[in-house]
């Protein structure tokens, strides 16, 4: 029998690789179709049933993960729950049940566990599902099977160390400190503010959402102050001019040491995104972690006088 030439061997190898690629792509198409049909055809009754179709998806499938399809599947899964028409308590129950299914299925793969935990946490933060954010943070931090990377731990610790009911760290306003556009020279600590509530905001001039929130805050400030709310803005800016221009109209304390995320108060409060907002009481006990100024305003309307 005539021996194959190197070129023939090469062609056979290429044909084999092409065949494998076609099969892999076909498998992904099938998986995506099944996943999409699952979400489209899932009713609220099915979501909360013991035979939840989401539990049949193999989240540890390497093809789903390597293709990035897993993120599409997860987003459709949670979107289906959010739009299911279920009451809030039941939606939360189904969200955390899905978190358990997803993360428990990938515990043997450290990288995938870290990636999916980060993705889920950011998803919940994006849609202001803070109870679910807290659940996944505490779940991931308390498990012992998988090592979490330090950046992820820092994000999650915000919910363990800075959850509602805990006492927020006291801090000094360091660097450049202003109030009503005037420099403040005397040392000021959060605990020095003797008021019913203190609103601590971490943000920066470079953050579009921070600008949007401050625009909404300023017209409400006098009304809040009358209810016993004082505001402290900790800037994450790195440029003096940008900080001063941004905070010039603020009638409350603003401070910046130009260290961005390395600002000590930001580190003490486990701040990893902006804006980050905390409402604390006169003893620095955390009362609320509002996602937006309107959310806080609504809470103050209902609870501010109590």
URCOR-V781900 format. One record per residue. N is the residue number from 1. PHI is phi in whole degrees, 0 to 359 (none if undefined). OMEGA is omega in degrees with one decimal (NA if undefined). D_LAST is the distance of its C-alpha to the last C-alpha in Angstrom with 1 decimal. Layout:
# URCOR-V781900
n->[N:N]
phi->[PHI:PHI]
omega->[OMEGA:OMEGA]
d_last->[D_LAST:D_LAST]
This chain:
# URCOR-V781900
n->[1:2:3:4:5:6:7:8:9:10:11:12:13:14:15:16:17:18:19:20:21:22:23:24:25:26:27:28:29:30:31:32:33:34:35:36:37:38:39:40:41:42:43:44:45:46:47:48:49:50:51:52:53:54:55:56:57:58:59:60:61:62:63:64:65:66:67:68:69:70:71:72:73:74:75:76:77:78:79:80:81:82:83:84:85:86:87:88:89:90:91:92:93:94:95:96:97:98:99:100:101:102:103:104:105:106:107:108:109:110:111:112:113:114:115:116:117:118:119:120:121:122:123:124:125:126:127:128:129:130:131:132:133:134:135:136:137:138:139:140:141:142:143:144:145:146:147:148:149:150:151:152:153:154:155:156:157:158:159:160:161:162:163:164:165:166:167:168:169:170:171:172:173:174:175:176:177:178:179:180:181:182:183:184:185:186:187:188:189:190:191:192:193:194:195:196:197:198:199:200:201:202:203:204:205:206:207:208:209:210:211:212:213:214:215:216:217:218:219:220:221:222:223:224:225:226:227:228:229:230:231:232:233:234:235:236:237:238:239:240:241:242:243:244:245:246:247:248:249:250:251:252:253:254:255:256:257:258:259:260:261:262:263:264:265:266:267:268:269:270:271:272:273:274:275:276:277:278:279:280:281:282:283:284:285:286:287:288:289:290:291:292:293:294:295:296:297:298:299:300:301:302:303:304:305:306]
phi->[none:289:287:288:284:299:293:296:299:298:296:297:297:294:296:296:297:295:296:297:298:298:297:297:297:298:298:294:299:298:300:295:297:299:298:296:297:301:288:295:264:272:265:306:297:291:302:264:271:299:261:312:295:296:289:273:279:271:288:270:299:296:293:297:290:294:278:85:297:300:290:295:296:296:297:294:299:287:296:298:293:299:260:282:86:288:291:301:296:288:300:298:300:287:298:288:296:292:302:300:300:294:289:294:280:240:296:274:238:299:296:296:299:297:296:287:298:299:297:296:299:294:298:296:296:302:259:57:267:290:296:290:301:295:299:291:297:291:296:293:288:272:286:246:284:237:278:268:286:298:295:291:303:299:294:289:300:305:272:275:277:241:278:304:104:282:270:286:298:283:208:262:283:247:83:276:238:228:211:56:78:249:293:253:262:288:298:231:248:304:291:286:278:266:211:296:228:233:257:256:239:254:193:205:295:279:260:303:292:297:300:297:291:291:299:281:287:306:293:267:302:298:295:296:300:294:268:90:250:246:246:232:252:257:278:256:287:241:243:300:298:294:297:295:293:292:265:308:276:286:274:238:293:223:219:208:250:66:254:53:290:272:305:301:298:296:292:296:262:54:279:227:210:224:281:242:232:231:253:239:269:295:258:69:284:286:260:203:238:290:283:219:295:300:298:296:301:296:296:295:298:272:237:300:271:275]
omega->[-177.2:-179.5:178.2:175.9:177.9:180.0:177.4:178.4:-179.8:-179.1:178.8:-179.7:-179.4:178.9:178.6:179.7:179.3:179.0:179.1:179.6:179.9:179.4:-179.4:179.4:178.0:179.6:-180.0:177.5:178.7:179.9:-179.5:179.7:178.6:-178.8:-178.7:178.0:177.8:-175.7:-177.7:-173.0:-177.4:179.9:175.8:179.8:-179.7:-178.2:-176.1:178.1:178.2:-179.5:177.8:-176.4:179.1:-177.9:-179.6:-178.9:179.6:-175.4:179.2:179.3:-175.1:179.7:178.7:-177.3:-175.5:-179.8:-176.2:-178.5:-176.0:-179.0:176.6:179.7:-177.6:-178.8:178.0:178.8:-177.2:176.6:178.0:179.0:-178.7:-176.7:-173.0:-176.0:176.9:176.8:-172.5:-178.1:-179.7:176.4:178.9:179.5:-179.2:176.7:-176.7:175.5:178.1:175.4:179.3:-179.2:-176.1:-174.2:179.8:-178.7:-176.8:-177.0:-178.1:-179.7:-173.5:-178.2:-179.3:179.6:178.9:-177.7:-177.2:176.0:178.3:-178.7:-178.9:180.0:-179.6:177.3:-179.3:177.8:-178.4:-177.0:175.7:176.4:-167.5:174.5:177.5:175.7:-179.8:-179.1:-176.5:178.0:-178.5:179.2:-176.8:-178.0:-176.0:-179.6:-174.8:-173.2:-172.6:175.9:178.4:177.7:-170.7:-179.8:179.2:178.4:-178.8:178.0:-175.4:-178.4:178.2:-178.3:177.3:-177.3:-173.2:179.7:179.1:-178.2:176.3:176.4:178.8:178.7:171.2:177.3:176.6:173.8:-174.1:-178.4:175.9:-178.3:-179.7:170.9:-175.3:178.2:-178.6:-179.9:177.9:-176.5:-178.2:178.5:179.3:174.0:177.4:-178.4:178.4:-178.0:-177.0:-177.5:-175.9:-179.5:174.0:179.6:-178.7:-177.4:173.4:-178.6:-178.9:-179.3:-177.3:-174.7:-178.7:-179.3:177.3:178.5:-179.8:-179.1:-179.1:175.4:178.8:-178.1:-171.1:179.0:-178.3:-168.8:-176.8:177.6:177.9:-177.7:177.6:178.4:177.9:178.7:172.5:-174.9:173.1:-179.8:176.9:-174.9:175.9:178.2:176.6:-179.1:-175.6:-177.9:-179.4:177.8:-176.1:179.4:-178.5:-172.7:-177.8:-178.8:-176.4:178.4:-178.4:-178.4:170.1:-175.8:178.7:173.9:172.7:179.9:178.8:-175.8:179.5:173.4:-171.8:179.2:178.6:178.1:179.8:-178.2:178.4:-179.3:178.7:177.1:179.8:-2.5:171.1:-171.1:175.9:169.3:-179.8:179.3:-175.6:179.0:-179.7:173.9:-178.0:-177.9:-173.8:173.1:-174.9:178.8:-176.2:176.9:177.1:176.7:178.3:-178.9:178.1:179.4:-179.6:176.8:-177.3:-171.2:-172.8:-178.0:-175.9:NA]
d_last->[94.3:93.5:90.7:87.7:87.4:84.4:83.5:83.7:81.4:78.9:79.0:78.4:75.5:73.9:74.4:72.8:69.8:69.5:69.7:66.9:64.8:65.4:64.5:61.3:60.3:61.1:59.0:56.0:56.5:56.7:53.6:51.6:52.9:51.9:48.4:47.9:49.2:46.9:43.8:45.1:46.2:43.2:41.2:37.7:39.5:41.6:38.7:37.1:40.5:42.1:44.7:42.4:45.0:43.1:44.1:47.7:47.6:49.2:46.8:49.2:52.0:53.4:54.6:51.1:49.6:52.4:52.5:48.8:48.6:46.1:43.3:44.2:44.1:40.7:39.1:40.6:39.5:35.8:36.0:37.5:34.6:32.0:33.9:34.8:32.6:31.2:27.5:25.2:25.4:29.2:29.6:27.9:30.2:33.2:32.3:32.1:35.2:37.0:36.0:37.6:40.7:41.2:40.6:42.3:45.4:45.9:45.3:49.0:48.8:46.9:47.1:46.0:43.1:41.8:42.4:40.8:37.7:37.3:37.9:35.4:32.7:33.3:33.4:30.0:28.6:30.4:28.9:25.3:25.8:23.8:23.7:27.5:27.7:26.2:28.5:31.6:30.7:30.4:33.4:35.6:34.7:35.3:38.6:41.8:44.5:44.0:43.7:41.1:41.9:40.0:38.6:37.1:35.7:33.9:32.2:31.3:30.1:27.2:25.7:26.8:26.0:23.0:21.2:17.5:16.9:19.8:19.8:21.0:24.1:24.2:26.7:28.5:28.9:32.6:35.4:34.9:31.6:30.7:28.2:28.9:32.3:33.2:34.2:32.2:34.6:32.5:31.2:27.5:25.6:22.1:21.3:22.4:19.4:17.2:13.9:10.3:11.5:15.2:16.7:20.2:22.7:26.2:28.7:31.9:33.9:36.2:33.4:33.3:30.0:28.5:30.0:28.6:25.0:25.3:26.7:23.6:21.3:23.1:22.5:18.7:18.6:18.4:15.5:13.6:14.9:13.5:9.9:11.0:12.8:16.4:18.9:21.9:24.7:27.4:30.5:32.8:35.6:39.1:40.5:39.6:40.4:38.2:35.2:35.7:36.3:33.3:30.8:32.5:30.0:26.9:25.1:23.4:25.2:27.5:30.0:33.0:35.8:37.6:37.7:35.8:34.9:36.4:33.8:32.6:28.9:29.5:31.6:29.1:26.4:29.2:29.0:31.7:30.7:29.2:26.7:24.6:20.9:18.4:14.8:14.3:12.1:13.6:16.0:17.0:15.7:15.8:12.7:14.5:18.1:18.1:21.6:21.3:19.5:18.9:17.3:14.8:14.4:13.8:11.1:9.3:10.0:8.4:5.4:5.6:3.8:0.0]
